[in-house]
Amino acid sequence: MRLSNIKQNNKETTKMDIKYELVEKRKEKPDENNLGFGNYFTDHMFIMDYTEGKGWHDARIVPYGPLSIDPAMMVLHYAQETFEGLKAYRNEKGEILLFRPEMNAKRMINSNKRICMPGVPEDMFVEAVEKLVKCEKDWVPAKEETSLYIRPFVFASESSVGVHPAKTYKFIIILSPVGAYYPEGVNPVKIWVEDEYVRAVKGGTGFTKCGGNYAASIAAQVKAEENGYTQVLWLDGVHRKYVEEVGTMNAMFVIDGKVVTAALDGSVLPGVTRDSIIHILKDWGMEVEERDLSIDELMDAARSGKLTEAFGTGTAAVISPIGELCYKGEAVEINGFKTGELTQKLYDTLTGIQWGKIEDKFGWTRKIDL
Amino acid sequence: MRLSNIKQNNKETTKMDIKYELVEKRKEKPDENNLGFGNYFTDHMFIMDYTEGKGWHDARIVPYGPLSIDPAMMVLHYAQETFEGLKAYRNEKGEILLFRPEMNAKRMINSNKRICMPGVPEDMFVEAVEKLVKCEKDWVPAKEETSLYIRPFVFASESSVGVHPAKTYKFIIILSPVGAYYPEGVNPVKIWVEDEYVRAVKGGTGFTKCGGNYAASIAAQVKAEENGYTQVLWLDGVHRKYVEEVGTMNAMFVIDGKVVTAALDGSVLPGVTRDSIIHILKDWGMEVEERDLSIDELMDAARSGKLTEAFGTGTAAVISPIGELCYKGEAVEINGFKTGELTQKLYDTLTGIQWGKIEDKFGWTRKIDL
């Protein structure tokens, strides 16, 4: 790949030479009323290869379709793989907005470093996302609360049965138009506090979006569902005591009028939604505590009514209110199992910014140059 | 797949209906003097599919070659994947022996359960290995200390961007003729005691051979190599104190004439070589302690000379003697950086059994019916 460095807005920007191989006939678009999540993929995908000593090369946008993978390819054996998740939103003017894609780019660099994979430079990541979404612009749905889910991922493509950092990788982006996460509006969920399985431990990979974290998490999710709960609340792996995340989201708790969430100290994912919510709360003059929160303190606060609201934050659902916690057989209800006022206001504000309905005073949205 | 249950040796055995699609012309075999590890793959592979509600089906032996994988296939994103490693050995009569394949089958069932994947029944696993090795019998090398490495693996083959147990999986076996792990004989290695990165924690996946464990381990391995060491010694993730494994092997320490190794309590891999070594040691009347061993006790024992030998155990290397430990900047030598007498005797005994040179009083080897 030829790269030309151009100056733009006083920032060094890498302009990629992306080759296009486009489909002759585009697929029919699905009904925007029944998109669901991840049921449809668009006409094209972005692919770029990495070779040790050569760096990233051969950026291309090609028809979406199967990859040819050697059965000894390391990703199938040693899970050297990371991913990201973000969305493109269509505003009322028909423009397409990205939400803080540079945050995903930076996080993937950190994820890849931990898993000993090369990072995709931030500018290349964002440009690849923009160019692919531009190519697939007709796939960004217009119906309220729908969006185009963007899934960038990197994996080890070397064929080898020895455990070592691979010498070759692939960076791929695929796109899927998705429906409203809550077709019937935001409603609270029941959460199972998990005390058997552990998601992450300091010194491990909890702060990354590596595949292994997700494979390891499924057993607890299945167990929660078997017990009639929607998601799990993870406790830390050392003391089995401090609250970390809820399912695949960050967790926030409104206690005595302050918002408490786990600090980013190695075992918690640095969520883009988490960061945005904290900024909005502080902008509103609210106090946010990023600190250790023990399950005992949390259950006490729930019993005494000091815990007035609780919610998960993540790209897919944005905000997911928590209506009940069950820990060691004791279930406590939060806010009468109703979505709290602050929770709803945060949801409305953040989705308002994302879909371009309200002013973006933080400069988070990024309009795609169509 | 049609299955017929037949009685054999008073044990219910599942006989698979394996379909064969064989190559027209077999590849040329590589030079047995320069096999290395994982550089060559044989002519065929075994594949079997799993579909929710239908179970395992379509067992087949087909030409080794690339798989067609959808870019949304879950294994590339959420690492729902496990593997095993075992070997086929050619004895002096030209027969082919497997070593305790049922142990690998059982372990994969346990690994898959933790990662919420269906297990491959033990009989099917062993039969698949036997039939594929039989099909590739000319690939089992004859030169001393060479073998045919067998790599069974299972992965989630459903295409989905949602995190959940997949509805479809693939079980594949590939084979690679491999050279002597130590072409110049067994020699001690230098070990870096890792106190920053963590491999596993109770409640996690340490006892499984899931891909995520290996992806997470690479950073420490790279760090050890940068510091001039060959492998890492892992400490437990909770106290950062108790010795767990060495690299991708189990670790054993001869202290005051007793052999000490970490107990199998969730964060340590139940190695087949580990189990075999323990049986041999006990058969010799030696005391084996499976218990917590703190790095402080180990370093004290090394300094005082009570630690007379140390070694890693695993399928690839069988036994890997440890000549030096470095912990927090202090390096201690073990047995004058020479392979200990017990270490060598264990290596000779176990490899003697594996290659059919000495009597297999434990009934571990399994001759393939050619």
Interface residues (C-beta under 8 A of the other chain):
Chain A: F37 G38 F41 M45 Y64 G65 P66 L67 S68 I69 D70 P71 A72 V75 L76 H77 Y78 A79 Q80 E81 F83 G85 R114 I115 C116 Y149 R151 F153 F155 S160 V161 G162 V163 H164 P165 I172 I174 S176 E196 Y197 V198 V201 K202 G203 G204 T205 C210 G211 G212 N213 Y214 A215 A216 S217 I218 A219 Q221 V222 G237 V238 R240 T248
Chain B: F37 G38 F41 M45 Y64 G65 P66 L67 S68 I69 D70 P71 A72 V75 L76 H77 Y78 A79 Q80 E81 F83 G85 R114 I115 C116 Y149 R151 F153 F155 S160 V161 G162 V163 H164 P165 I172 I174 S176 E196 Y197 V198 V201 K202 G203 G204 T205 C210 G211 G212 N213 Y214 A215 A216 S217 I218 A219 Q221 V222 G237 V238 R240 T248
